Amino acid sequence: MLWIEKYRPAGFEEIIGQERVVQHLKSFASARSLPHLIISGPHGTGKSVAVECVARELYGENWAGNCTVIHASDLFLLGKKYLEDDERYAHIYRKDESMINNFKHIIRWYASLRPLDAPFKMVVIDDASALTRDAQSSLRRTMERYSQTCRFVFCTTHPAALIPAIASRCIPFFFGPIAPELAQAHLRAILDKERPDGCCNDDEIDLIVQASGGDLRKSVMLLQVASESGVPFDLAKAGESEVTMIAAAIYLAIASGDGVSANRRIESLMIEYGLSAGEVLAELRKVLKREYNDPRVASALADTDYLIGHCNNEYIQLNAFAARLMDEVFR
């Protein structure tokens, strides 16, 4: 059994490193009053499990019937094929209509369903940054119409992708990266239960935590690989993802003077892989530490990280970052 499932938190008290946010969510559940929410933060920080805990506290045994989860990334990436193959949508899918019209119909259908023994139900939009602007505009009207019987929860790693009309109707909560000391303690507790012989020492656990960058789920996965592989563990190879390889390709394109290719790969990370601009910079920073020991690149990354927090268009700032490296570093 995968350790990420075996040690998935079953209640609020098991969520690590998000005490202040969890306190607010628990108070909503205890008062049986939930506003529309935007739950944002990096991967593996407890967003989805926190929403599930809220649903369990609110609805008890009926939590699954009163909480509908819609995966926006699958819906808009796979399109009508996803609707045809998913039995949840088979009875409401309209083959002759466009994808956006089907999305509107599905949302209205679930929002209008009467909750089971509760004043309202929850509709959770996972990977909400994948929603198109048209889809978000239609959600605004649905949120107004069914606000008495339905609460919307948007989970995303990229909150800037949500239009102001959605953001202004929701209370935002941010799940920060898990602190290294908390992650290390959690991994040691798992090892004490699974491998009491101590297959991984403290230095290896520290390397795993650092490689995960605050993603507790990734830390647990790497720990299981390290403890069960039976061979010397190559952390660099195990922790390298597809997006990290694309980040390395961005540097190669910049170094060769191919700005068009570099910008295309940057936009691919944001559009196809759903990364925020901050997450793209994090991947570029990993490659910098490994392959490009140049303070000018580090300075450009820091400046771009600051500008992204004070801008309206993240694409322009990342494109400007690539142009700056081409001009100042790799000319």
C-alpha positions in Angstrom: 0.0 0.0 0.0 1.2 3.5 -0.8 2.3 5.4 2.3 0.7 8.6 1.0 -2.6 6.9 1.2 -1.9 4.9 4.4 -0.8 8.1 6.3 -3.3 10.5 4.7 -4.8 12.6 7.5 -8.2 11.4 8.6 -9.0 14.5 10.7 -8.1 18.1 11.3 -5.7 17.1 14.1 -3.5 15.1 11.7 -3.0 17.9 9.3 0.6 19.1 9.7 1.9 22.7 9.6 -1.3 24.6 8.8 -2.6 25.3 12.4 -4.0 28.8 11.7 -5.9 27.8 8.6 -7.2 24.6 10.2 -8.4 26.6 13.2 -10.6 28.7 10.9 -11.9 25.8 9.0 -12.8 23.9 12.2 -14.7 27.0 13.4 -16.8 27.0 10.2 -17.5 23.3 10.5 -18.5 23.7 14.2 -20.8 26.6 13.5 -22.2 24.7 10.5 -21.8 27.8 8.4 -19.4 27.8 5.5 -18.7 30.8 3.1 -17.4 30.3 -0.4 -13.7 29.6 -0.1 -10.5 29.8 -2.2 -8.0 27.2 -0.9 -4.6 27.9 -2.4 -1.0 26.8 -1.9 1.7 24.5 -3.3 1.2 20.8 -4.0 1.3 18.4 -1.0 0.4 20.9 1.7 -3.0 19.5 2.8 -5.5 21.5 0.7 -7.7 18.6 -0.5 -7.6 16.7 2.8 -8.6 19.8 4.7 -11.6 20.3 2.5 -12.5 16.6 3.0 -12.2 17.1 6.8 -14.6 20.1 6.6 -17.1 18.0 4.7 -16.9 15.1 7.2 -17.4 17.5 10.1 -20.3 19.2 8.4 -22.2 16.2 7.1 -21.1 13.2 9.1 -22.0 9.9 7.3 -23.6 11.9 4.4 -20.5 13.8 3.6 -19.9 12.1 0.2 -23.4 12.7 -0.9 -23.3 16.4 0.1 -19.8 17.1 -1.3 -19.3 17.1 -5.1 -15.7 17.3 -6.4 -15.2 18.5 -10.0 -11.7 18.2 -11.4 -11.4 21.2 -13.7 -8.1 20.2 -15.2 -9.4 16.8 -16.4 -12.6 18.4 -17.6 -11.0 21.1 -19.8 -8.0 19.1 -20.8 -9.8 16.0 -22.0 -13.0 17.7 -23.0 -16.1 15.8 -24.0 -14.3 12.4 -23.9 -13.9 12.9 -20.2 -17.6 13.5 -19.8 -18.5 10.5 -21.9 -16.3 8.2 -19.9 -17.2 9.4 -16.4 -20.4 7.8 -15.1 -21.1 10.8 -12.9 -21.9 12.9 -16.0 -23.4 10.3 -18.2 -27.0 11.2 -17.4 -26.5 15.0 -17.8 -23.9 15.2 -20.6 -25.3 16.8 -23.8 -23.3 15.5 -26.7 -24.6 18.1 -29.2 -23.5 21.1 -27.1 -20.2 22.8 -26.6 -17.8 22.1 -23.7 -18.5 25.4 -22.0 -22.3 24.8 -22.2 -21.9 21.3 -20.8 -19.8 22.7 -17.9 -22.5 25.3 -17.1 -25.2 22.7 -17.2 -23.2 20.3 -14.9 -22.5 23.0 -12.4 -26.1 24.2 -12.3 -27.2 20.5 -11.9 -25.1 19.8 -8.9 -25.7 23.2 -7.3 -29.4 22.8 -7.6 -29.5 19.3 -6.0 -31.1 19.3 -2.6 -28.7 18.6 0.2 -29.1 15.5 2.5 -30.1 16.5 6.0 -28.1 19.8 5.8 -28.9 23.5 5.0 -26.4 23.5 2.1 -24.1 21.3 0.1 -20.5 21.8 -1.1 -19.2 21.9 -4.7 -15.4 21.6 -4.8 -13.6 22.8 -7.9 -10.2 21.1 -7.8 -7.4 22.6 -10.0 -9.6 25.7 -10.3 -6.9 27.6 -12.2 -7.7 25.4 -15.2 -11.2 27.0 -15.6 -11.5 29.3 -18.6 -12.6 32.9 -18.1 -16.0 32.0 -19.7 -16.4 29.1 -17.2 -15.6 31.4 -14.3 -18.0 34.1 -15.5 -20.8 31.5 -15.6 -19.9 30.3 -12.1 -20.3 33.8 -10.8 -24.0 33.8 -11.7 -24.5 30.3 -10.4 -22.9 31.2 -7.0 -25.4 34.1 -6.7 -28.4 32.1 -7.6 -27.8 29.1 -5.4 -25.9 30.7 -2.5 -28.6 29.6 0.0 -28.2 25.9 -0.7 -24.7 25.5 -2.1 -21.2 26.6 -1.2 -18.3 26.6 -3.6 -14.8 25.8 -2.7 -12.0 26.5 -5.2 -8.7 24.6 -4.7 -5.8 25.8 -6.7 -2.0 26.3 -6.8 -2.5 29.4 -8.9 -5.0 31.8 -7.3 -4.1 34.6 -9.6 -5.9 32.7 -12.4 -9.3 33.2 -10.8 -11.1 36.3 -12.0 -11.8 39.1 -9.5 -15.6 38.4 -9.7 -14.9 35.0 -8.2 -12.2 36.0 -5.8 -14.3 38.8 -4.3 -17.1 36.3 -3.4 -14.8 34.0 -1.5 -12.7 34.0 1.6 -9.1 33.1 0.7 -7.0 30.6 2.7 -3.3 29.9 1.9 -1.6 26.6 2.7 2.1 27.3 3.0 4.9 24.8 2.3 5.5 22.4 5.2 8.4 23.5 7.4 11.5 21.2 7.1 11.5 20.3 10.8 7.8 19.3 10.8 8.4 17.2 7.6 11.4 15.5 9.1 9.5 14.6 12.3 6.6 13.2 10.2 9.0 11.0 8.1 10.7 9.7 11.2 7.4 8.8 12.7 6.5 6.8 9.6 9.8 5.0 9.6 9.4 4.0 13.2 6.1 2.3 12.2 7.2 0.8 8.9 11.0 0.2 9.1 12.0 0.1 12.8 15.5 -1.1 11.7 16.2 2.5 10.5 16.8 2.0 6.8 17.2 5.8 6.3 19.5 7.9 8.5 18.9 11.5 9.5 21.1 12.9 6.6 19.0 11.0 4.0 15.8 12.2 5.6 17.1 15.7 5.5 18.0 15.4 1.8 14.5 14.0 1.0 12.8 16.9 2.8 15.0 19.5 1.0 14.4 17.9 -2.4 10.6 18.0 -1.8 10.6 21.8 -1.2 7.7 21.8 1.3 5.7 19.1 -0.5 4.9 16.6 2.3 3.3 14.1 -0.1 6.4 14.1 -2.3 8.5 13.6 0.8 6.5 10.5 1.9 6.7 9.1 -1.6 10.5 9.5 -1.8 10.9 8.0 1.6 9.0 4.9 0.6 11.1 4.6 -2.6 14.3 4.9 -0.6 13.2 2.4 2.0 11.8 -0.3 -0.3 14.0 0.0 -3.4 16.7 -2.3 -2.0 19.4 -0.5 -4.0 21.4 2.7 -3.3 19.0 5.6 -3.5 19.8 8.2 -6.2 17.8 11.2 -4.8 18.6 13.5 -7.8 17.3 11.0 -10.3 14.2 10.0 -8.2 13.3 13.6 -7.5 13.6 14.8 -11.0 10.2 15.4 -12.6 9.1 16.2 -16.1 8.7 19.9 -15.3 12.3 20.0 -14.0 13.5 18.6 -17.3 11.5 21.3 -19.1 13.0 23.9 -16.8 16.5 22.7 -17.8 15.4 22.9 -21.5 14.4 26.6 -20.9 18.0 27.4 -19.8 19.4 25.6 -22.8 17.1 27.5 -25.2 18.1 30.8 -23.5 21.8 29.9 -23.7 21.5 29.2 -27.4 19.7 32.5 -28.1 16.3 30.9 -28.9 14.0 33.2 -27.0 10.9 31.9 -28.8 11.5 28.3 -27.8 12.3 29.4 -24.2 9.0 31.4 -23.9 7.1 28.6 -25.4 8.4 26.2 -22.8 7.6 28.7 -20.0 4.0 29.0 -21.2 3.8 25.2 -21.5 4.6 24.8 -17.8 1.9 27.3 -16.9 -0.8 26.3 -19.3 -0.3 22.5 -19.8 1.1 21.6 -16.4 -0.9 24.2 -14.4 2.1 25.7 -12.6 1.9 29.2 -11.2 4.6 31.7 -12.1 6.1 31.2 -8.6 6.3 27.4 -9.2 8.0 27.9 -12.6 10.6 30.1 -10.9 11.0 27.3 -8.2 11.7 24.8 -11.0 14.2 27.2 -12.6 15.9 27.7 -9.3 16.4 24.0 -8.9 18.2 23.8 -12.2 20.2 26.9 -11.3 21.5 25.3 -8.1 22.5 22.1 -10.0 24.0 23.5 -13.3 24.3 27.3 -13.4 26.4 28.7 -10.6 26.1 32.3 -11.8 25.0 35.2 -9.4 23.5 37.1 -12.3 21.0 34.3 -12.9 20.2 34.2 -9.2 19.7 38.0 -9.2 17.4 37.8 -12.2 15.3 35.1 -10.5 15.0 37.2 -7.3 14.0 40.3 -9.2 11.4 38.4 -11.2 10.0 36.7 -8.0 9.5 40.2 -6.5 7.9 41.6 -9.7 5.4 38.7 -9.9 4.0 39.7 -6.6 3.3 43.2 -7.9 2.1 42.6 -11.4 -1.1 41.7 -13.3 0.5 39.6 -16.0 2.8 36.8 -14.9 3.6 35.7 -18.5 5.1 39.1 -19.3 7.4 38.9 -16.3 8.6 35.4 -17.1 9.2 36.4 -20.7 11.1 39.4 -19.5 13.2 37.1 -17.3 14.2 35.0 -20.3 15.1 38.1 -22.3 17.2 39.5 -19.4 19.2 36.3 -19.2 19.8 36.3 -23.0 21.0 39.9 -22.8 23.0 39.9 -19.6 24.3 36.3 -19.1 24.3 34.3 -22.3 24.9 36.9 -25.0 
